[in-house]
Amino acid sequence: MKKSMISHLPNLPNLRNLESRCISPENPTGAKGKGAMEGDGWKGSPFVRPFPKDTTVTVADINGPGMIRHIWFALGTEKGAAEDYEACRNVILRCYWDDQEHPSVECPVGDFFGIAHGRRRVFTSALMTNTNGAAMNSYLPMPFGAARITIENDTGYQTDLAYFINYTLGDDVSESGRLHALFKRENPVTAGADYAILPRIEGRGIYVGTILGVRALNHGDHIDMWWGEGEVKMYVDGDDRYPTIVGSGTEDYFCSASGFELHATPYSGAPYCHGSLFSCYRWHIADPVYFQSDLRVEVQHMGNDMRLIDDPRKRYIERIDDYASVAFWYQDLPSQTLPEFPDRRDRSADLGLQSGEAALEGLG
């Protein structure tokens, strides 16, 4: 975990005493010599089809130690992959590590694999890729003593699911944290309080990435105002009122400047920027954030209205927008239970909207 992902390349030729395995519908246990049996060597069971509504399937149940190295998912629905916003937001990935009964990863598949708002777009980064708008890939290393991965269909309708999970057995994971991922959404955010990408957690670990989706709710004084002036703040190891790590603006944290344009780089990007919808990612591969006792990550929801006054400090105005996020970190076990997961209504409300009028009802 302490090395850049680039360090994998010189290690590729190293001979190691590991076993390579792959779990898929054609070999649901990953057992040695047990693949492609249903079709007697022919293509027999490549999908979970149908994947009924209100169903949870266990796609992996592995005794380690080992390391998940790659996950590939594809969802199929009658609406078509590119337009089915609710499937990306309401098919749920959960990962359970070692002997913990609660999940360490609990996240909609679309957001986990790098794009918010239920959208799918082609992009390539060091840890997540989407190759054609349908196939989603994760290269996040996932060490485990034991691993159980489930997928829940909470869309309210039938879907199809295809997947494979590449992993190794025999890895030394005694000093490795376990991957955690937390999905949150506030539609709209709370006035007078920063948006918590990661509410305070306790333990020892490494913060490694953020997905942030913002739907700019252009109403009243917010019309034509840039939304991304809020600073990302990381409160590390006992920080109280003021953080140790803070940047200069939302787009700056995502390694851009002066707004967003559609782009994808290995460590950061904005693969979806359309109308009032923005989706951004940032991987802390070269600059991991280590914490020894606790961590909290927040972002201000702030705009900049350059029409108002010459003093830049007075141009910064709190905005009330729709925020969704995924925080990624590694942590020692046992780890605390994740905050309550949003229900389907809260996860998927207004996904098809650009301007967000529905979310503003009752705000005055």
Residue pairs with C-beta under 8 A, 6 or more apart in sequence:
1 141
1 176
1 177
1 206
1 288
1 330
2 288
4 285
4 286
5 126
5 127
5 139
5 285
17 170
18 168
18 169
18 170
18 171
19 32
19 168
19 169
19 170
20 166
20 167
20 168
21 30
21 32
21 166
21 167
21 168
21 169
22 30
22 35
22 164
22 165
22 166
22 167
23 29
23 30
23 59
23 60
23 62
23 163
23 164
23 165
23 167
24 35
24 46
24 163
24 164
24 165
25 45
25 46
25 47
25 48
25 162
25 163
26 35
26 36
26 38
26 43
26 44
26 45
26 46
27 34
27 35
27 36
27 37
28 59
29 61
30 60
30 62
30 165
30 167
36 42
36 43
36 44
37 44
38 44
38 45
39 45
46 162
47 76
47 160
47 161
47 162
48 57
48 59
48 160
48 161
48 162
48 163
49 76
49 160
49 161
50 158
50 159
50 160
51 57
51 151
51 153
51 158
51 159
51 160
51 161
52 153
52 158
53 153
53 154
53 155
53 156
53 157
53 158
54 153
54 154
54 156
55 152
55 153
56 150
56 151
56 152
56 153
57 150
57 151
57 161
58 148
58 149
58 150
59 149
59 150
59 151
59 163
59 165
60 68
60 147
60 148
60 149
60 165
61 147
61 148
61 149
62 144
62 146
62 147
62 148
62 167
62 169
63 146
64 144
64 145
64 146
64 147
64 169
64 171
64 173
65 143
65 144
65 145
65 169
65 170
65 171
65 172
65 173
65 174
66 143
66 144
66 147
66 167
66 168
66 169
66 170
66 171
66 173
67 141
67 142
67 143
67 144
67 167
67 168
67 171
67 173
68 141
68 142
68 144
68 147
68 165
68 166
68 167
69 139
69 141
69 142
69 166
69 167
69 168
70 137
70 138
70 139
70 165
70 166
71 137
71 138
71 163
71 164
71 165
71 166
72 135
72 136
72 137
72 163
72 164
72 165
73 109
73 113
73 135
73 136
73 137
73 161
73 162
73 163
74 81
74 134
74 135
74 136
74 161
74 162
74 163
75 81
75 84
75 87
75 88
75 91
75 109
75 134
75 159
75 160
75 161
76 134
76 159
76 160
76 161
76 162
77 84
77 87
77 155
77 157
77 159
77 160
78 157
79 87
81 120
81 133
81 134
82 120
82 133
82 134
84 118
85 117
85 118
85 119
85 348
85 351
85 352
86 118
86 155
86 156
86 348
86 351
87 110
87 118
87 155
87 159
88 108
88 109
88 110
88 111
88 115
88 118
88 119
88 120
89 108
89 110
89 111
89 118
89 347
89 348
89 351
90 108
90 153
90 154
90 155
90 156
90 344
90 347
90 348
91 108
91 109
91 110
91 151
91 152
91 153
91 154
91 155
91 159
91 161
92 106
92 107
92 108
92 109
92 151
92 152
92 154
92 341
93 105
93 106
93 107
93 108
93 109
93 112
93 149
93 150
93 151
94 103
94 105
94 106
94 149
94 150
94 151
94 152
95 103
95 104
95 105
95 142
95 147
95 148
95 149
95 179
95 181
96 102
96 103
96 104
96 147
96 148
96 149
96 150
97 104
97 144
97 145
97 146
97 147
97 178
97 179
97 333
98 144
98 145
98 146
98 178
98 333
99 145
99 146
100 333
100 334
100 335
102 337
102 338
103 338
104 178
104 179
104 180
104 181
104 331
104 335
104 338
105 112
105 179
105 180
105 181
106 181
106 182
106 183
106 338
106 341
107 181
107 182
107 183
107 326
108 118
108 183
108 347
109 136
109 151
110 116
110 118
110 119
110 120
110 136
111 183
111 211
111 213
111 324
111 326
112 138
112 181
112 183
112 211
112 326
113 128
113 130
113 136
113 137
113 138
114 123
114 125
114 128
114 129
114 130
114 136
114 211
114 271
114 281
115 121
115 123
115 130
115 211
115 213
115 271
115 272
115 279
116 211
116 212
116 213
116 272
116 279
116 324
116 325
117 213
117 215
117 272
117 277
117 279
117 324
117 351
118 348
118 351
119 272
119 277
119 279
120 130
120 133
120 134
120 136
121 130
121 133
121 271
121 272
122 130
122 131
122 132
122 133
122 271
123 129
123 130
123 264
123 269
123 271
124 264
125 264
125 265
125 266
125 267
125 268
125 269
125 281
125 283
126 139
126 266
126 267
126 283
126 285
127 138
127 139
127 140
127 209
127 283
127 285
128 136
128 137
128 138
128 139
128 140
128 281
129 136
129 137
129 139
130 136
130 137
130 271
131 137
140 179
140 208
140 328
141 179
142 167
142 178
142 179
143 171
143 173
143 176
143 177
143 178
143 179
144 173
144 178
145 173
147 167
149 165
151 161
151 163
153 159
153 161
154 344
156 344
176 330
177 204
177 205
177 206
177 329
177 330
177 331
177 332
178 330
178 331
178 332
178 333
178 335
179 328
179 329
179 330
180 205
180 327
180 328
180 329
180 330
180 331
180 335
180 338
181 326
181 327
181 328
182 198
182 326
182 327
182 338
182 339
183 324
183 325
183 326
183 341
183 342
184 196
184 197
184 323
184 324
184 325
184 326
184 327
184 339
184 342
185 322
185 323
185 324
185 325
185 342
185 346
185 347
186 195
186 322
186 323
186 324
187 215
187 322
187 323
187 324
187 346
187 349
187 350
187 359
188 217
188 320
188 321
188 322
188 356
188 359
188 360
188 363
189 195
189 301
189 320
189 321
189 322
189 323
191 318
191 320
192 318
194 230
194 233
194 298
194 299
194 300
194 301
195 230
195 298
195 299
195 300
195 301
195 323
195 325
196 296
196 297
196 298
197 210
197 212
197 232
197 297
197 298
197 299
197 325
197 327
198 207
198 295
198 296
198 297
198 327
198 329
199 296
199 339
200 235
200 294
200 295
200 296
201 294
201 295
201 296
201 329
201 331
201 335
201 336
202 293
202 294
202 336
203 291
203 293
203 294
203 331
203 332
203 335
203 336
204 291
204 292
204 293
204 331
204 332
205 290
205 291
205 295
205 329
205 330
205 331
205 332
206 284
206 288
206 289
206 290
206 291
206 329
206 330
206 331
207 234
207 284
207 288
207 289
207 291
207 295
207 297
207 327
207 328
207 329
208 283
208 284
208 285
208 288
208 289
208 328
208 329
208 330
209 281
209 282
209 283
209 284
209 326
209 327
209 328
210 232
210 253
210 281
210 282
210 297
210 325
210 326
210 327
210 328
211 279
211 280
211 281
211 325
211 326
211 328
212 250
212 254
212 279
212 280
212 281
212 299
212 323
212 324
212 325
213 277
213 278
213 279
213 280
213 323
213 324
213 325
214 227
214 228
214 250
214 277
214 278
214 321
214 322
214 323
215 276
215 277
215 278
215 321
215 322
215 350
215 353
215 354
215 356
215 359
216 222
216 227
216 276
216 277
216 278
216 319
216 321
216 356
217 276
217 319
217 320
217 321
217 322
217 355
217 356
217 359
217 360
218 224
218 225
218 276
218 355
218 356
219 356
219 357
219 360
221 305
221 317
222 303
222 319
222 320
225 303
225 304
225 305
225 317
225 319
226 259
226 303
226 304
227 250
227 278
227 301
227 302
227 303
227 319
227 321
228 249
228 250
228 251
228 259
228 260
228 278
228 303
229 249
229 250
229 300
229 302
229 303
229 304
229 316
230 249
230 250
230 299
230 300
230 301
230 302
231 246
231 247
231 248
231 249
231 250
231 253
231 299
231 300
231 302
232 246
232 247
232 250
232 253
232 297
232 298
232 299
233 243
233 245
233 246
233 297
233 298
233 299
233 300
234 243
234 244
234 245
234 246
234 289
234 295
234 296
234 297
235 243
235 244
235 294
235 295
235 296
235 297
235 298
236 243
236 244
236 245
236 289
236 291
236 294
236 295
237 244
237 291
237 292
237 293
237 294
237 295
238 293
238 294
239 296
243 298
245 289
247 253
250 280
250 299
250 302
251 257
251 258
251 259
251 260
251 280
253 282
253 299
254 260
254 268
254 269
254 270
254 280
254 281
254 282
255 265
255 267
255 268
255 282
256 263
256 268
256 270
256 280
260 270
260 273
260 278
260 280
261 270
261 273
262 270
262 271
262 272
262 273
263 269
263 270
263 271
264 270
264 271
266 283
266 285
267 282
267 283
267 285
267 286
268 280
268 281
268 282
268 283
269 280
269 281
270 278
270 279
270 280
270 281
271 279
271 281
272 278
272 279
273 279
274 354
275 354
276 354
276 355
276 356
277 354
289 295
295 329
297 327
299 323
300 318
301 318
301 319
301 320
301 321
301 323
302 316
302 317
302 318
302 319
303 316
303 317
303 318
303 319
304 315
304 316
304 317
305 315
305 317
306 315
308 314
308 315
308 317
309 315
320 360
320 363
321 356
322 350
322 356
322 359
349 358
349 359
350 356
350 358
350 359
353 359
